[in-house]
Amino acid sequence: MKTLSVLGSTGSIGRNTLEVVGRNPQRFKVCALAARNNISLLESQIHSFKPDLVAVYDTAAAEELKKKNLPVEILSGEDGLVAAATMETSDMVVSSIVGSPGLIPTYRAIRAGKDIALATKEALVMAGKLIMAEAAGHGVHILPVDSEHSAVFQCLHGRDMEEVTRVILTASGGAFRDRSLSELNTVTSAEALRHPNWEMGRKITIDSATLMNKGLEVIEAKWLFDLPVEKIGIIIHPQSIVHSMVEFIDSSIIAQLSLPDMKGPISYALSYPERFGDVLPSLNLAEIRKLTFEEPDREKYPSIDLTYRALISGGTMPCVLNAANEVAVDAFLDDKISFPDITRVVSETMDSHKVKEYETIEEVLQASEWAKVKANELLNGEIKL
């Protein structure tokens, strides 16, 4: 039986993870749960999975949960997340905390020798060099949970990386894939949150609409699979059935297909190197009938070029990209800026940054904080967009 710490248990990935665990009680046990502030759902999860430790990032929410006198230790803040991530009894940490708050718990879990089922792509975007070095040094396996990286991981299984020509990450195109460039000036946050294929959290759904999410996945793929930037491509695939593809030197392409449901890649990460059944309904291609692909419109989706630029610049630039995007997405969700302003804020923040090479996690956090301050200056009108 594998014992799990689930970070981000009340989010989309966390809920799907616990559904997989609930279906397979003979395979998995939960020793720790961590969430931001959704204590009503967290309380229900505590009753269902009986963890030994619970962490609530929001201190006020943690105090509210403590008043319920639940039979579990409740911690708060970043220290609480780290405690959940480094529990001695945990075999694997499911890292699915949204955004930069997931970096430190993931990093500390790796240093504690825990295998990682990774959905928090920001950990690799911000500090890929450190994360991968620590994983190698501690003999830790990082198993991708993102559907795209899980697909690549499955396609590469047992393959010689020297034979790989390129990895092709598929993208649904998000909520505005059928909108024109001019229409994007007036779209609302409510419209952006209506993803056509996936049920995801608010931040990642906006990132899907801008295609920033796909750009971040390019950076993540570079670190997960040790690939040069020129070997990582993106293609729009509206049906979200082909989750990604790998092309080899003989021009053959291997793809991974399944219905768009996160329980598939989650189950594979938790069970690897085995597979188990009763995960997803069977894929009926005759019923789907048509799979289509198209090149992304770089003018409509400027975030793609921004993420490639960040990856090529290296050092602290991907961290700056990520932090500025977090600030800009929050502003859009609060209806403070337009949809195109998200990438404008990111671009201007990157333009103001002098790239530095980092050697410590503290340097990464400093770069992230600098970018958040700069992005907020742009939003507050101190710097003209």
Phi and psi in degrees as a GROMACS rama.xvg file:
@    title "Ramachandran Plot"
@    xaxis  label "Phi"
@    yaxis  label "Psi"
@TYPE xy
-100.034  132.197  LYS-2
-100.676  132.549  THR-3
-119.495  142.41  LEU-4
-106.048  125.751  SER-5
-110.818  107.874  VAL-6
-94.842  123.926  LEU-7
87.7072  40.3978  GLY-8
-69.35  -21.676  SER-9
-94.5112  -4.39441  THR-10
-82.3011  -179.441  GLY-11
-59.651  -47.863  SER-12
-65.9593  -42.6047  ILE-13
-61.6087  -43.445  GLY-14
-64.3547  -42.1927  ARG-15
-66.3876  -36.8952  ASN-16
-60.6377  -46.6361  THR-17
-68.5582  -27.8713  LEU-18
-66.1406  -42.1021  GLU-19
-62.0151  -44.671  VAL-20
-61.4337  -44.5194  VAL-21
-61.7566  -30.2493  GLY-22
-79.0351  -15.9446  ARG-23
-132.068  60.2016  ASN-24
-65.8014  -19.0197  PRO-25
-79.7175  -14.5833  GLN-26
-102.268  -33.2317  ARG-27
-133.053  147.836  PHE-28
-133.386  142.031  LYS-29
-100.53  123.422  VAL-30
-103.828  -19.264  CYS-31
-151.348  143.081  ALA-32
-125.986  144.735  LEU-33
-140.386  139.167  ALA-34
-146.528  169.621  ALA-35
-81.1128  -61.7404  ARG-36
-157.551  4.03702  ASN-37
-82.6752  77.3053  ASN-38
-76.5581  -20.7403  ILE-39
-67.7359  -46.2571  SER-40
-68.9106  -39.2118  LEU-41
-60.9737  -39.6977  LEU-42
-60.4394  -42.0835  GLU-43
-63.0973  -40.8603  SER-44
-65.1482  -35.9833  GLN-45
-61.5335  -45.2137  ILE-46
-64.8598  -36.0826  HIS-47
-78.2649  -37.8502  SER-48
-113.217  -9.42528  PHE-49
49.2587  57.7309  LYS-50
-71.2199  163.546  PRO-51
-85.7595  -22.7789  ASP-52
-143.849  141.846  LEU-53
-130.157  137.179  VAL-54
-122.307  133.835  ALA-55
-120.831  116.931  VAL-56
-61.5226  -41.5823  TYR-57
-77.7274  117.769  ASP-58
-62.89  -41.8782  THR-59
-63.3259  -40.7662  ALA-60
-65.8899  -36.5826  ALA-61
-62.1896  -41.1016  ALA-62
-64.6662  -37.6666  GLU-63
-64.2174  -40.2207  GLU-64
-66.7183  -36.715  LEU-65
-62.1696  -30.0648  LYS-66
-66.3679  -16.0608  LYS-67
-83.3968  -4.23332  LYS-68
53.4859  48.9434  ASN-69
-78.9492  152.795  LEU-70
-81.357  57.6331  PRO-71
-156.329  148.039  VAL-72
-74.3056  132.318  GLU-73
-120.349  121.214  ILE-74
-115.893  169.432  LEU-75
-138.52  169.062  SER-76
69.2949  -170.342  GLY-77
-63.6443  -35.9903  GLU-78
-61.2367  -36.3494  ASP-79
-65.8896  -42.9182  GLY-80
-61.4524  -41.3585  LEU-81
-65.1858  -40.9818  VAL-82
-60.9097  -41.41  ALA-83
-66.2665  -35.1519  ALA-84
-76.1358  -18.9857  ALA-85
-117.786  17.0284  THR-86
-55.8018  134.893  MET-87
-59.4274  -36.0067  GLU-88
-79.8946  -7.33439  THR-89
-81.0557  132.666  SER-90
-90.5969  -34.2189  ASP-91
-143.666  142.773  MET-92
-109.084  123.182  VAL-93
-87.8352  107.842  VAL-94
-97.0598  101.446  SER-95
-135.27  27.6027  SER-96
-73.8612  131.302  ILE-97
-73.7252  132.503  VAL-98
79.6577  -166.316  GLY-99
-62.7419  -26.5486  SER-100
-59.1775  -16.7083  PRO-101
-81.1382  -10.1581  GLY-102
-63.7997  -57.2748  LEU-103
-62.9588  -46.8867  ILE-104
-58.7528  -38.9709  PRO-105
-65.897  -45.4466  THR-106
-59.8747  -45.2618  TYR-107
-69.286  -33.9532  ARG-108
-63.4742  -41.0819  ALA-109
-63.2823  -44.5286  ILE-110
-65.7388  -21.9352  ARG-111
-86.4371  1.35331  ALA-112
83.6122  20.3352  GLY-113
-90.1994  135.173  LYS-114
-65.7823  148.99  ASP-115
-121.024  125.682  ILE-116
-95.1145  104.779  ALA-117
-99.1137  115.069  LEU-118
-113.079  -19.1665  ALA-119
-78.7879  83.2234  THR-120
-63.6783  -24.0822  LYS-121
-61.0233  -25.7371  GLU-122
-60.7767  -41.8725  ALA-123
-80.8026  -32.0683  LEU-124
-64.1423  -43.9194  VAL-125
-76.3515  -41.2195  MET-126
-143.479  45.6058  ALA-127
-55.8843  -41.5432  GLY-128
-60.4007  -45.3594  LYS-129
-70.3617  -43.7305  LEU-130
-60.2732  -48.0949  ILE-131
-69.2544  -35.374  MET-132
-66.2244  -42.3977  ALA-133
-65.9224  -40.052  GLU-134
-61.7621  -43.8529  ALA-135
-64.8924  -41.6317  ALA-136
-67.8392  -27.6568  GLY-137
-106.414  9.01376  HIS-138
63.6538  33.1724  GLY-139
-94.0889  137.297  VAL-140
-92.6863  129.077  HIS-141
-106.209  113.08  ILE-142
-108.822  119.431  LEU-143
-70.625  139.164  PRO-144
-105.187  -29.712  VAL-145
-50.171  136.672  ASP-146
-59.7769  -35.2811  SER-147
-68.819  -45.9335  GLU-148
-74.1163  -31.2216  HIS-149
-62.0017  -41.3815  SER-150
-62.2518  -46.1358  ALA-151
-62.2631  -44.0551  VAL-152
-57.2998  -42.5209  PHE-153
-69.7621  -39.7259  GLN-154
-67.7323  -29.3911  CYS-155
-87.1227  -7.78013  LEU-156
-54.7295  119.499  HIS-157
77.4613  9.10626  GLY-158
-96.9514  153.632  ARG-159
-83.1247  119.464  ASP-160
-62.5522  -22.5184  MET-161
-66.9873  -17.8392  GLU-162
-90.8726  -2.44301  GLU-163
-84.8422  123.801  VAL-164
-86.0482  -45.1091  THR-165
-164.712  157.691  ARG-166
-108.514  134.066  VAL-167
-116.91  109.707  ILE-168
-87.7036  127.684  LEU-169
-89.2911  149.121  THR-170
-133.682  137.261  ALA-171
-67.9359  -29.0578  SER-172
97.6443  -8.80245  GLY-173
69.0748  -167.481  GLY-174
-66.0566  -23.1921  ALA-175
-113.451  25.6125  PHE-176
-64.787  -23.0928  ARG-177
-103.667  7.68483  ASP-178
-92.8791  150.739  ARG-179
-79.7162  165.263  SER-180
-59.2821  -42.2081  LEU-181
-66.332  -32.3408  SER-182
-67.6274  -23.8059  GLU-183
-67.8952  -17.209  LEU-184
-67.1777  -23.2983  ASN-185
-117.395  5.43017  THR-186
-70.0349  153.507  VAL-187
-105.754  165.189  THR-188
-64.2935  -35.4884  SER-189
-61.9369  -40.2026  ALA-190
-66.8002  -40.7328  GLU-191
-64.3729  -26.3988  ALA-192
-82.7332  -1.5578  LEU-193
-93.7267  75.6746  ARG-194
-69.9667  134.888  HIS-195
-73.0291  -21.3965  PRO-196
-122.626  -34.916  ASN-197
-117.788  149.236  TRP-198
-101.107  111.386  GLU-199
-136.743  173.104  MET-200
-69.6228  168.094  GLY-201
-62.3001  -48.2995  ARG-202
-63.861  -47.4247  LYS-203
-68.3958  -27.865  ILE-204
-69.6557  -39.1708  THR-205
-65.7303  -42.6716  ILE-206
-59.979  -32.8707  ASP-207
-68.8128  -36.6944  SER-208
-68.7819  -35.5177  ALA-209
-84.948  -12.0899  THR-210
69.1523  10.344  LEU-211
-61.0798  -35.5703  MET-212
-58.2493  -39.538  ASN-213
-70.0509  -37.7089  LYS-214
-62.5002  -42.1772  GLY-215
-61.9936  -34.3323  LEU-216
-69.4219  -28.9588  GLU-217
-62.1617  -45.2884  VAL-218
-64.2932  -42.2658  ILE-219
-61.7147  -41.9895  GLU-220
-63.3368  -36.3989  ALA-221
-56.7893  -42.9768  LYS-222
-81.287  -41.0373  TRP-223
-62.1728  -40.597  LEU-224
-113.726  7.52555  PHE-225
53.3051  55.697  ASP-226
-111.997  142.058  LEU-227
-71.974  154.667  PRO-228
-58.6032  -34.3526  VAL-229
-69.8848  -10.6724  GLU-230
-98.8816  10.5096  LYS-231
-121.111  119.488  ILE-232
-122.333  169.041  GLY-233
-130.165  139.398  ILE-234
-139.672  142.237  ILE-235
-81.1324  129.468  ILE-236
-137.994  91.0502  HIS-237
-58.9761  -27.5883  PRO-238
-78.1413  -17.8154  GLN-239
54.6737  40.2271  SER-240
-100.56  -44.8878  ILE-241
-84.0092  114.499  VAL-242
-88.2571  -20.0647  HIS-243
174.246  169.824  SER-244
-140.474  156.997  MET-245
-128.764  127.067  VAL-246
-101.694  140.499  GLU-247
-111.902  171.522  PHE-248
-63.5559  -19.5101  ILE-249
-89.3702  10.067  ASP-250
72.767  6.64397  SER-251
-78.6436  150.036  SER-252
-125.235  131.142  ILE-253
-108.503  130.978  ILE-254
-123.663  155.293  ALA-255
-113.413  126.87  GLN-256
-121.751  143.158  LEU-257
-170.956  169.508  SER-258
-63.537  150.398  LEU-259
-74.9437  88.1327  PRO-260
-147.95  121.835  ASP-261
-67.2334  -12.8831  MET-262
-65.1621  -23.2653  LYS-263
-64.6532  -62.5328  GLY-264
-64.3504  -31.1965  PRO-265
-63.0864  -47.223  ILE-266
-61.1222  -40.0921  SER-267
-66.6783  -40.5624  TYR-268
-64.5907  -40.4263  ALA-269
-71.5207  -33.7405  LEU-270
-97.5668  -13.3928  SER-271
-49.3159  137.005  TYR-272
-89.4146  7.24266  PRO-273
-88.5209  170.474  GLU-274
-126.942  150.531  ARG-275
-131.026  159.394  PHE-276
-86.2567  -174.763  GLY-277
56.9918  46.56  ASP-278
-104.471  -55.5909  VAL-279
-132.909  156.678  LEU-280
-61.9224  152.954  PRO-281
-66.1309  144.582  SER-282
-82.583  121.48  LEU-283
-106.305  93.9058  ASN-284
-66.5076  -30.7459  LEU-285
-64.1263  -33.1229  ALA-286
-74.8841  -38.357  GLU-287
-71.4564  -40.6482  ILE-288
73.4266  -42.0551  ARG-289
-136.257  129.958  LYS-290
-119.664  127.795  LEU-291
-122.834  155.742  THR-292
-142.354  146.846  PHE-293
-154.959  154.057  GLU-294
-69.5862  141.451  GLU-295
-69.8646  143.347  PRO-296
-80.0495  108.108  ASP-297
-67.0354  -27.4576  ARG-298
-73.616  -38.847  GLU-299
-73.2075  -31.6863  LYS-300
-121.027  73.1197  TYR-301
-65.2931  -16.0974  PRO-302
-62.1807  -26.8181  SER-303
-62.7568  -50.2552  ILE-304
-65.4687  -33.8649  ASP-305
-63.2789  -40.8929  LEU-306
-73.1236  -37.0153  THR-307
-64.6475  -39.8149  TYR-308
-60.6537  -43.7217  ARG-309
-62.9651  -41.7796  ALA-310
-66.0825  -40.9786  LEU-311
-69.2034  -38.4609  ILE-312
-64.7047  -38.0824  SER-313
72.7857  -163.377  GLY-314
54.8646  -129.065  GLY-315
-84.1965  -5.42405  THR-316
-63.5321  -42.7081  MET-317
-59.9334  -36.0698  PRO-318
-63.5908  -41.4609  CYS-319
-64.854  -44.5239  VAL-320
-53.6778  -49.3609  LEU-321
-62.6518  -46.6826  ASN-322
-65.2804  -44.2894  ALA-323
-62.6275  -38.4875  ALA-324
-64.6836  -40.6407  ASN-325
-59.6052  -44.0346  GLU-326
-63.781  -45.2682  VAL-327
-67.184  -40.3103  ALA-328
-64.0127  -42.3715  VAL-329
-58.9024  -41.5832  ASP-330
-65.0173  -39.928  ALA-331
-65.8196  -42.3917  PHE-332
-64.0459  -27.5885  LEU-333
-89.1494  8.26747  ASP-334
60.9843  33.979  ASP-335
-94.1024  -22.6884  LYS-336
-137.289  164.926  ILE-337
-80.9717  167.869  SER-338
-60.1042  -47.3669  PHE-339
-64.6662  -22.4084  PRO-340
-65.9034  -21.3752  ASP-341
-57.1432  -53.1246  ILE-342
-74.2028  -24.9712  THR-343
-65.2737  -43.1242  ARG-344
-60.8797  -45.0948  VAL-345
-62.4359  -46.4296  VAL-346
-61.8554  -46.4656  SER-347
-65.5959  -36.6625  GLU-348
-64.6415  -43.9365  THR-349
-62.7968  -38.9684  MET-350
-61.24  -29.6348  ASP-351
-87.1668  -4.77676  SER-352
-96.4982  134.303  HIS-353
-96.7492  114.069  LYS-354
-62.2859  136.584  VAL-355
-127.267  146.826  LYS-356
-81.2946  139.336  GLU-357
-112.912  148.599  TYR-358
-123.417  -15.5209  GLU-359
-130.571  160.061  THR-360
-66.812  -29.1343  ILE-361
-64.4516  -37.9324  GLU-362
-66.7096  -35.2289  GLU-363
-63.9181  -46.6433  VAL-364
-64.012  -36.069  LEU-365
-63.7486  -42.2431  GLN-366
-64.8456  -39.9004  ALA-367
-63.541  -43.9099  SER-368
-65.8165  -41.1083  GLU-369
-57.1568  -45.5909  TRP-370
-65.0164  -38.1391  ALA-371
-65.6763  -40.8691  LYS-372
-62.6433  -46.6843  VAL-373
-63.3694  -43.2516  LYS-374
-63.0599  -39.7077  ALA-375
-68.0703  -32.7711  ASN-376
-61.424  -41.4888  GLU-377
-62.9185  -44.2982  LEU-378
-67.0035  -33.3127  LEU-379
-86.2721  4.50408  ASN-380
83.4176  5.59548  GLY-381
-70.7927  -24.6441  GLU-382
-129.309  131.156  ILE-383
-76.2307  131.09  LYS-384
